[in-house]
Amino acid sequence: MKNKARAIPRLRKGATDQEVIRWTRSHDVFDRLAAGVSEIVEDQSDLDRILHEALFQENTAQLNMRIPPAMKAVLSRLARQRTTDATTLARIWLAERLRQELKTQG
């Protein structure tokens, strides 16, 4: 297993999202750690700052995801009850969950 871990190439700087996804799917996280091409980061304080700054930025980045039709229907219904659209409600919930996750890690 050590030989396999050593053969893992480093991810190039400036890699696209698709390249990152392909690289992480093709190399097991434990092999990457053993090879020294990935590391565990304990300090997440920079993420809290980034999330806070993100609250004041325009929504220009895009995240595409597939969800079951029933889940989308429920999300749309809940959004209408709150006089907003499903995308906005999902974004609000995502921001709240990210905040919660950062609090539990910090």
N, C-alpha and C positions, 0 to 999 in steps of 0.2 A: 504493500500500500504506500510505503514511503516513496518508492520510485514514481508512482502515479502522481503523488502530491507534488513532487519536485518538478514535474513536467507541466504544471499549470502555469500558463503565461499570465503576466500581470495585465489588468484591464488598462487599456491606453487612456491617457488623459484626454478629456474632451469626448469620450465615447458617447454615442447617442443612447437614448433610452432603449431602443431595440437591441443595440449591441450589449448593453448592460444586462438586459433580460436574457439574451442568448448566452452570455458568459456565465451568469449565475445558474442558469438551468443546466449547462453542460459541465459544471464543476461543483461537486458537493461542498457545502459550507465547511464541513470538518476537514476535508482535504485542502481547501483553500487556507484554513487557519493553520494547518500543519505545514503547509508550504510557505507560509509567511506572506501570502499575497492578499489576505484579508485579516482584519483584526477586530477584536471586540472593543467597543468604545463605551466606557462607563459613564463619562460626563456628557449629559444631554442638554446642558444649560444653553448651548447655542441654538438648539431647536426651539426652546421657549421664546428666545428673542426673535427668531425668524417667524414663528407663528404670530407673535404680537405685531411685528411689522407687516405681516401678510394681511392682517385685518384692515389695513388702510390702503392696500393696493387694489388696482383694478383687476377684475376677473379676466385675465388674458390667457392663462395657461389652461389646457384642456385635458381632462381625464375621461377616457372612454371606458365604460364597463357594461357588461351584460348582466341583467338581473331577470329573474323569472317574471313572466307577465303578471302573475297575481301580486307579487311584491310591488311592481310598478303601479298597479291599480290601487293598492292600499296607500302607497306614498302619494299618489295624485289626489286621492280622496282626502287624506290628512292635510295636504297642502291647501286644497280648496277650502277646507274648514278654517284654515288659518289665513285665508285670503292672500295666498301666494301661489307660486307654481312649484312643481315637484323638484326641479333642479335647485331652486333657491332653498327649499326646505332641506334637501339632501346636503347642500353646502353648509348650512347652519349646523346641522347635526354632525357633520364631519368635523367642523371647527370645534364644536363642543367636546367631541370625543377625543380629538387631538389634545385639547387643553387638559382633559381628565387624565389621559395617558401620560402626559408630561409631568403632571402633579404627582402621580404614583411612582414615577421613576426618579423624581428629584428628591 
